[in-house]
C-alpha cells in the first residue's frame, strides 16, 4: 500500500464508497454519508490530506449507526484505514 501515492489511495477509497452508494441493502442515510465522503474526496482545491480527513470525519460519524449492515461497516473501516495513510 505504501507504494501508492495519495491520489491512488483516494481513487481506491472512492471506488469502495461507490459500491456502498450503489448497494440497495444499505440504508439511505448511510449511502448519503458515503456520497458526501466521495464529494469531500473530489474537492481538488483542498490538499489530499485535508480531503481524506474530511471524508474520515463523515465515515467515522456514520460507522456507529446501529442499522448499518456488518459488511458495510467492515468496508467503511477498510476505507478509513486507507484514508488514514494519506498524508500531505
C-alpha positions as CSV (number, residue, x, y, z in Angstrom):
1,X,0.0,0.0,0.0
2,X,2.9,2.4,0.7
3,X,3.8,2.3,-3.0
4,X,0.6,4.1,-3.9
5,X,0.6,7.9,-3.9
6,X,-2.2,9.8,-2.2
7,X,-4.3,10.2,-5.3
8,X,-4.3,6.5,-5.9
9,X,-5.4,5.8,-2.4
10,X,-8.2,8.4,-2.7
11,X,-9.3,6.9,-6.0
12,X,-9.4,3.4,-4.4
13,X,-11.5,4.8,-1.5
14,X,-13.9,6.5,-3.9
15,X,-14.4,3.2,-5.8
16,X,-15.1,1.4,-2.5
17,X,-17.5,4.1,-1.4
18,X,-19.3,3.9,-4.8
19,X,-20.0,0.2,-4.1
20,X,-21.7,1.2,-0.8
21,X,-23.7,4.0,-2.6
22,X,-24.9,1.5,-5.2
23,X,-25.9,-1.2,-2.6
24,X,-29.6,-1.2,-2.2
25,X,-29.3,-3.2,1.0
26,X,-27.6,-0.2,2.7
27,X,-29.9,2.2,4.5
28,X,-30.3,5.5,2.7
29,X,-28.7,7.7,5.4
30,X,-25.5,5.6,5.1
31,X,-25.5,5.8,1.3
32,X,-25.9,9.6,1.6
33,X,-22.9,9.8,4.0
34,X,-20.9,7.7,1.5
35,X,-21.9,10.1,-1.2
36,X,-20.9,13.1,1.0
37,X,-17.5,11.4,1.7
38,X,-17.0,10.9,-2.1
39,X,-17.7,14.6,-2.6
40,X,-15.2,15.6,0.0
41,X,-12.5,13.4,-1.6
42,X,-13.2,15.0,-5.0
43,X,-12.6,18.6,-3.9
44,X,-9.5,19.4,-5.9
45,X,-8.9,22.8,-4.2
46,X,-8.0,21.0,-0.9
47,X,-4.9,19.0,-0.3
48,X,-5.1,15.2,-0.3
49,X,-4.6,15.1,3.5
50,X,-7.5,17.5,4.2
51,X,-9.8,15.7,1.7
52,X,-9.0,12.4,3.4
53,X,-9.5,13.9,6.9
54,X,-12.9,15.4,5.9
55,X,-14.1,12.1,4.5
56,X,-12.8,10.2,7.5
57,X,-14.9,12.5,9.8
58,X,-18.1,11.7,7.8
59,X,-17.4,8.0,7.8
60,X,-16.5,7.7,11.5
61,X,-19.7,9.5,12.4
62,X,-21.8,7.1,10.3
63,X,-19.9,4.0,11.4
64,X,-21.7,4.0,14.7
65,X,-25.1,3.6,13.0
66,X,-26.8,0.5,14.5
67,X,-28.8,0.0,11.2
68,X,-25.6,-0.5,9.2
69,X,-25.1,-4.0,7.7
70,X,-22.0,-5.6,9.1
71,X,-20.4,-6.0,5.6
72,X,-20.8,-2.2,5.1
73,X,-19.3,-1.4,8.5
74,X,-16.3,-3.6,7.6
75,X,-16.0,-1.8,4.2
76,X,-16.1,1.6,5.9
77,X,-13.4,0.6,8.4
78,X,-11.3,-0.5,5.4
79,X,-11.8,2.8,3.6
80,X,-11.0,4.7,6.8
81,X,-7.8,2.7,7.1
82,X,-6.7,3.5,3.6
83,X,-7.6,7.2,4.0
84,X,-5.6,7.4,7.3
85,X,-2.4,6.7,5.4
86,X,-2.9,9.8,3.1
87,X,-0.5,12.5,4.2
88,X,0.3,15.9,2.8
